[in-house]
């Protein structure tokens, strides 16, 4: 347990990894010698929650499998792993697709983004600027919230997301459009460069993802999700921007499943992607969009 938990990046993930075992596995198999745990015992843990809490149950199954695999390596048990899914438990439990249909993030239609931008660009808060930057870079929420000034190259006009924070565990270079650069200058005026975090929240900690969601759904009364802007960008690439599939996927930092394709596409095509991101910025911010000068806005607020 200790060896596994120290490899997890998030404290929340570490807590969940441990707590699911405490809540569901330990009461049934927690005191059993690992050498005696059989398929029926694993099923006794999983069946009561498989349909009601399928996501939790699926993760729990994987954790039990890893613990028993480690026990085999340490020579505490022998034989097949009773928590294996493929060719084993899948014959006894319904697939997740049947009990938990895939729910996609609700996305704003890309055609609605320019009108939304007109409204968003009038709000001069850290959350609002973070959401602007997220939209214009098509980045993931956690990548935005953890962004640091040292990752910005003003000369090359790029933002490098380090492998430690990237979902695919590899560094991703984002070419910054004029709109994205403007957003950075605005948050610099709001917060300065004293904090390493680009979008700091209260007490110097990173801005919460709920701050962006609250801005979008409560203050601006939109039913879309923050993550859904990535879908809006992808739809724009295919339907409006005439962006080749490989460039769109690279811009979203998606993994290439085809190993042959991945081998041939080692370069990041950053200059080609720069044109894509600039076109997306131009689409989101038509000439009619009024961009707020944060410094002037603050002066007017102080004077009032």
C-alpha positions in Angstrom: 0.0 0.0 0.0 2.7 2.5 1.0 4.7 1.7 -2.1 1.8 2.2 -4.4 0.4 5.4 -2.7 3.7 7.3 -2.9 3.6 7.0 -6.7 0.3 8.7 -7.0 0.4 12.4 -7.8 -2.8 13.6 -6.1 -3.6 13.4 -2.4 -7.2 13.0 -3.3 -6.3 10.0 -5.4 -4.3 8.5 -2.6 -7.1 8.9 -0.2 -9.6 7.4 -2.6 -7.3 4.4 -3.4 -7.1 3.6 0.3 -10.7 4.4 1.3 -12.4 2.2 -1.3 -10.5 -0.8 0.2 -11.4 0.3 3.7 -15.1 0.7 2.9 -15.8 -2.2 0.7 -12.9 -4.8 0.7 -11.7 -4.9 4.2 -15.1 -5.9 5.8 -15.2 -9.0 3.7 -11.6 -10.1 2.8 -9.6 -7.7 5.0 -8.6 -10.3 7.5 -8.2 -13.2 5.1 -4.7 -14.5 4.2 -4.0 -13.5 0.6 -3.3 -17.1 -0.2 -6.9 -18.1 0.6 -8.7 -15.4 -1.4 -10.6 -16.9 -4.3 -12.9 -15.6 -7.0 -16.0 -16.0 -4.9 -14.5 -13.8 -2.3 -13.7 -11.0 -4.8 -17.2 -11.3 -6.2 -18.6 -11.0 -2.7 -16.9 -7.6 -2.5 -17.9 -6.4 -6.0 -21.4 -7.7 -6.6 -23.2 -5.5 -3.9 -21.9 -2.3 -5.5 -21.2 -3.2 -9.1 -24.4 -1.7 -10.6 -25.1 1.0 -8.0 -21.5 2.3 -7.9 -20.0 0.9 -11.0 -17.1 3.4 -11.4 -16.1 2.8 -7.8 -16.5 -1.0 -8.1 -14.4 -1.1 -11.3 -11.6 0.9 -9.7 -11.8 -1.3 -6.5 -11.5 -4.4 -8.6 -8.3 -3.1 -10.2 -6.8 -2.2 -6.8 -7.6 -5.7 -5.5 -6.0 -7.2 -8.6 -2.8 -5.2 -8.0 -2.6 -6.1 -4.4 -3.0 -9.8 -5.1 -0.5 -9.6 -8.0 2.0 -8.0 -5.6 1.3 -10.8 -3.2 2.1 -13.3 -5.9 5.4 -11.6 -6.7 6.3 -11.6 -3.0 5.5 -15.4 -3.0 2.6 -15.0 -0.5 0.2 -16.7 -2.9 0.2 -18.8 -6.1 -2.1 -19.5 -9.0 -4.2 -17.2 -11.1 -5.3 -13.8 -9.9 -9.0 -14.1 -8.9 -9.6 -10.3 -9.5 -8.5 -10.4 -13.2 -11.2 -9.0 -15.4 -10.5 -10.2 -19.0 -11.4 -13.8 -19.4 -12.4 -14.2 -15.8 -14.7 -11.8 -13.8 -16.1 -10.5 -17.1 -18.0 -13.8 -17.3 -19.7 -13.1 -13.9 -20.3 -9.4 -13.9 -22.1 -7.3 -16.6 -19.9 -4.9 -18.6 -19.7 -1.3 -17.4 -21.3 -0.1 -20.6 -24.5 -1.9 -19.7 -24.8 -0.7 -16.1 -23.1 2.7 -16.5 -23.6 4.3 -20.0 -20.9 6.6 -21.1 -21.7 10.2 -20.1 -19.9 12.8 -22.2 -19.1 16.3 -20.9 -21.8 18.7 -21.9 -20.2 21.0 -24.4 -21.1 24.4 -25.7 -21.7 24.4 -29.4 -18.7 25.9 -31.1 -20.9 28.3 -33.0 -22.1 29.8 -29.7 -18.5 30.4 -28.4 -18.0 33.9 -30.0 -21.2 35.3 -28.5 -20.2 33.7 -25.1 -16.8 35.3 -25.5 -18.3 38.8 -25.8 -19.8 38.3 -22.4 -16.9 36.5 -20.7 -14.4 39.1 -21.8 -16.2 41.8 -19.8 -15.5 40.0 -16.5 -12.2 41.0 -14.9 -11.6 38.3 -12.4 -8.8 35.7 -12.1 -11.4 32.9 -12.8 -12.7 34.7 -15.9 -9.2 35.1 -17.3 -8.4 31.5 -16.5 -11.5 30.4 -18.4 -10.5 32.6 -21.4 -7.0 31.1 -21.4 -8.5 27.6 -21.2 -10.8 28.2 -24.2 -8.1 29.7 -26.3 -5.5 27.0 -25.6 -8.0 24.0 -25.6 -6.2 22.7 -22.6 -7.5 20.6 -19.7 -8.7 22.2 -16.6 -6.1 20.8 -14.2 -3.3 21.9 -16.7 -4.7 25.5 -16.6 -5.0 25.6 -12.8 -1.5 24.3 -12.3 0.1 26.5 -14.9 3.2 28.4 -13.8 5.0 31.5 -15.1 8.2 29.5 -15.6 6.3 27.4 -18.2 5.7 30.4 -20.4 8.3 31.3 -23.1 7.5 34.9 -24.1 10.1 34.8 -26.9 8.8 31.7 -28.6 5.2 32.5 -27.5 4.7 29.0 -26.1 3.4 27.3 -23.0 5.1 24.0 -22.1 3.0 21.7 -19.9 5.5 19.5 -18.1 5.1 15.7 -18.3 4.4 15.6 -14.5 1.1 17.5 -15.0 0.1 16.3 -18.5 -2.5 13.5 -18.7 -0.5 11.5 -21.2 2.7 11.8 -19.0 4.6 13.6 -21.7 5.4 17.3 -22.1 3.1 19.2 -24.4 4.0 22.5 -26.0 1.1 24.9 -26.7 1.6 27.7 -29.2 0.0 30.8 -27.8 -2.3 32.9 -29.9 -2.5 36.7 -29.6 -5.7 36.2 -27.6 -4.0 33.7 -25.2 -1.0 36.1 -24.7 -3.4 38.9 -24.0 -5.1 36.8 -21.3 -1.7 36.2 -19.7 -0.9 39.9 -19.7 -4.3 40.6 -18.1 -3.8 38.1 -15.2 -0.3 39.6 -14.7 -2.0 43.0 -14.2 -4.5 41.4 -11.8 -2.0 39.3 -9.7 1.5 40.3 -10.7 4.4 37.9 -11.1 5.1 37.5 -7.4 3.3 34.1 -7.3 4.6 31.3 -9.4 1.1 30.2 -10.2 -0.4 32.0 -13.1 -3.9 31.7 -11.8 -3.7 31.8 -8.0 -6.7 31.4 -5.8 -7.1 32.5 -2.2 -4.3 32.1 0.2 -1.8 31.6 -2.6 -3.1 28.2 -3.5 -4.1 27.2 -7.0 -7.5 28.3 -8.2 -10.2 25.7 -7.7 -11.8 23.9 -10.7 -15.2 24.7 -9.0 -14.4 28.4 -9.4 -14.4 28.0 -13.2 -17.6 25.9 -13.1 -19.4 28.3 -10.8 -18.5 31.2 -13.2 -19.7 29.3 -16.2 -22.9 27.7 -14.8 -24.0 30.1 -12.0 -22.8 33.6 -12.9 -23.1 33.2 -16.6 -26.0 30.8 -16.6 -24.6 28.3 -19.1 -25.3 24.5 -18.8 -22.1 23.5 -20.5 -19.1 22.1 -18.6 -15.6 23.7 -18.6 -14.1 20.5 -20.1 -16.6 20.8 -22.9 -14.7 23.6 -24.5 -12.2 21.1 -25.7 -15.1 19.4 -27.6 -16.2 22.7 -29.0 -12.6 23.3 -30.3 -12.5 19.8 -31.8 -15.9 20.3 -33.5 -14.7 23.6 -34.9 -11.6 22.0 -36.2 -13.6 19.5 -38.2 -16.6 21.5 -39.2 -15.4 25.1 -39.6 -11.6 25.4 -39.3 -10.8 22.7 -41.9 -8.0 21.5 -39.6 -6.5 18.1 -40.5 -7.3 15.4 -38.0 -3.7 14.9 -36.9 -3.2 18.5 -36.1 -6.5 18.7 -34.2 -5.5 15.7 -32.1 -2.1 17.1 -31.5 -3.5 20.4 -30.4 -5.6 18.5 -27.8 -2.6 16.5 -26.7 -4.4 13.2 -27.4 -2.5 10.0 -27.4 -1.9 8.3 -30.7 -3.3 4.8 -30.4 -1.8 3.6 -33.7 1.9 2.8 -32.9 2.8 3.1 -36.6 1.3 6.5 -36.9 3.0 7.6 -33.6 6.4 6.5 -34.9 6.0 8.6 -38.0 4.7 11.6 -36.2 7.3 12.3 -33.7 7.6 16.1 -34.3 5.1 18.3 -32.7 4.3 20.4 -35.8 4.3 23.4 -33.6 4.2 26.0 -36.3 1.3 24.3 -38.1 -0.5 24.1 -34.7 0.3 27.8 -34.1 -1.8 28.7 -37.2 -4.6 26.5 -35.9 -4.6 28.1 -32.5 -4.5 31.6 -34.0 -7.4 30.8 -36.3 -9.3 29.4 -33.3 -8.6 32.6 -31.3 -9.7 34.8 -34.2 -12.9 32.8 -34.5 -13.6 33.1 -30.7 -12.7 36.8 -30.6 -14.2 38.5 -33.7 -13.3 42.2 -34.2 -16.5 43.2 -32.5 -15.4 41.6 -29.2 -14.4 44.2 -26.6 -11.4 43.2 -24.6 -11.3 44.8 -21.2 -8.1 46.7 -20.2 -7.7 45.4 -16.6 -5.5 48.3 -15.4 -8.0 50.9 -16.6 -10.9 48.9 -15.1 -9.2 48.7 -11.7 -8.5 52.5 -11.8 -12.1 53.3 -12.6 -13.2 50.9 -9.8 -10.8 52.6 -7.3 -12.0 56.1 -8.3 -15.6 55.1 -7.9 
